[in-house]
Amino acid sequence: MALVLAAIVPLAVFAPAGASVRRRPPVVNLVINSFRFCKKAPCSLTDTAYLRSPAGGSLYDNKQAFITIKAGSIVRWNYKDTGTPGCNQFNFGPVNCPGHEVRLENGTPGGGRQIGFAAARSSKPTSISWYIPPSYAGRTIHYFCNINNHWAFGLTGVLVITR
């Protein structure tokens, strides 16, 4: 009987003292909609988090559009730019919208590291995910879409990273 119980008891019970159980990081879902980043569709003009300079960097911050995220979380931007006026509607000649990206701001015209790309007119749901390391606590991260200068239409965002 003792042998049967030993086989049934989960091995986690026998983990060394102080050992931690790995948990999945929390996921914060955001939306890419109407050439904006926001918490929930439909995004509006007031969801533009900052006005980006053509030379790079912020000319003006709209703190009401900042999104607070805990360090150690995963941010997931879900592509929902399918309505009017959305990226999916611009699919002709020189006005083609291939999709949107999330690119970190570094104060240069081209921006910094690209986090990911979400294609327009995809047959399946498209999203961009990024893990925010615990060491980012206390940072404010500006990001934007640099495809066809979509930042000029208001496709900018700011994450405030907390502990």
N, C-alpha and C positions, 0 to 999 in steps of 0.2 A: 504494500500500500504506500509506504513512504517513497519508494522508487517511482510510482505512478505520479504522486504529487510533485516530486522534483521535476519530472518531465513537463508538467503542466504549468508550473510557476514561470512567469516571464523572466527572461535573462536579465532584464533591466533591474530587477530586484537585487541582483548580485553585483551591480556596478560598484566600483570603488567609491569610497566616500569622497565627496567633492566633485565627482564627475558630473558633467552637465549633459542634459538630453538636448540634442539639436532640434530646434523648432524652425519651421518655415518662416521666413520673414513676412511681415504683413505686406499686403499689396494695396497701393493707393491707385485707384483708377481715375484717370483724367481723360479728356476728350479733345480731339482735333475736329473742329466744326466751324463752318463759316469763316475760314481763314483766321481762326483764333484757337488758343489753348484755353480750356476751362475745366471746371469740375463736372459740369453736367450740360448736355445739349438741350436746347440750342444755346450756343455761345453768343454773346452780344458785343457791341462796340466797347463796353466798359470792361470787357475781359482782356483787353490789350494791357499787358503788365508793364511795358515800358516802350518809349519811343526810341528806336534805334537810330544812331547816326550812320550815314553811309560810310564813314570812316571807321565804324565800330564803336561799341560801347553805348551807354544809355544817355540820352538827352534829357529824359524825364521819366521818373518812376511813378507808376500808378499803384500805390500800396494796397488799395482795395482789391486788386487783382492778384496779389501775391498769394501763394498757396503754401501752407505750413505742412511739413513732412517730418516724421521722426527718422533720425539716422538709423540705418539698419533695415530700412523699408525698401520695397521695390516700387518704383513709379512705373505705371503702365499707361501710355497714351494710346487710346483706342481711336482709330480712324473712323470718323462719322461725318466726313465732309461730302455728303452725297446729295444734299438738298440745294436749293437756290438761296443765296449765291454760294455755291460750294465748288471745290476743286473738280469734282466729277462732271460738272456742267461745262467746264472749259476744255474742250477736246476737239478743237478745229484750228488748222493752220498755225500761225505763229502764237496763238493764244492757248497753246496746249499746257495743261497742268498735269505733270506726271505723278504728283503726290506731294507729300510733305516729309520733312525731316525734323529731328531734334538735334540742334547743334549748340554746343556750349559757347557762351560769349567769352572772348578773350581780348576785346578792344581793338581788333583788326578788321578790315573790310570783309575778309572771308570767314572770320570767326575761328573758333577752336575745334576741338574734337567733335566729330559726328557721332551721336549716340545711336542713331538708327534712322531708317527710312520706311515710310508707309506708302505703298503704291496706291494710286487712284484706280478706280474701276476694277478692283480685284474681285474675283469670283468668291473669295472667302474673307472672313474678318481679318483685318490687318491691325497690328499694334506694334508699338515700340516699348521695350522694357529696359529699365536701368536700375541696378542695385545701388543704393546710396550707402556707402561705407560708414561705419560708426565714427570714423575719424573726421567726417564731414560736419559733425555737429557744430553749430555756431556759424556756419557759412550761409551766405545768400548767393544763390546760383541763378544767373541770368542765362536764358537760352532762347533760341529763335529758329526759324526756318529760312535758309538761305537759297532755296530753290527758286529760281526766277524772282529773287528779291521779295519773297512773300512776307518778310518782316516789314516791308514798307506798307503792306495792307493791314498790319496789326498782328501778325503771327509771331508774337513774342510772349515769353512767360518768365516767371521768377519763382523759384523754390526757396523757402526759408527753412533751413534744416535745424531741427531741435534735437535734444537728447531724448 
